[in-house]
Every structure is written in structure tokens, then in C-alpha cells.
């Protein structure tokens, strides 16, 4: 079994009261790298805070303890932006 984190991940803004990010903004990641061509602006503070859920998604983990519900719903530290962290299809 290969357990390396090789699944692409999207962080989609599903609620925002932040003037920097709006609903629908998306950050796409391929491995540890941000896919800038397919991403909106990225808040590094939010990314650092939600990164445990990003890593779980990269590994394909769907944890009830981490509140998996077809992705992970997580908030930025300031509770201004809510993200849906979803896993893309596994790379071949």
C-alpha cells in the first residue's frame, strides 16, 4: 500500500466576511505546491491554520473524528472565512 500524500486538494471558500476572499474563491494544491494557474488569491494565515485538514485530504483520509462530510469544513483563525477542503482524484 502506498501511503504517500499524492492526491490534489482544493480549498474552496464557502462563506466569507473577509474583504480579501470571496465565496467561491479556490486554492488548488498539487502535492505540497500551490497551483497558481488554477487558484484565486491565497491567505497564508488561513492555509497554515487549516493545513492539518489539507494533509489529511492529500493522504485520502476521510476521518469522522476530523468531521469529514464529503470534505472538511474548516474556518480561518479569525472565523471570517469558512473553507471546504476536498480531495481530487488520485494521480496515476
Buried (B, 14 or more C-beta within 10 A) or exposed (E): EEEEBBBBBBBBBBBBEBEEBEEEBBBBBBEEEBBEEEBBEBBEEBBEBBBEBBBBBBBEBBEEEBEBEEBBBBBBEEEBBBBBBBBBEEEE
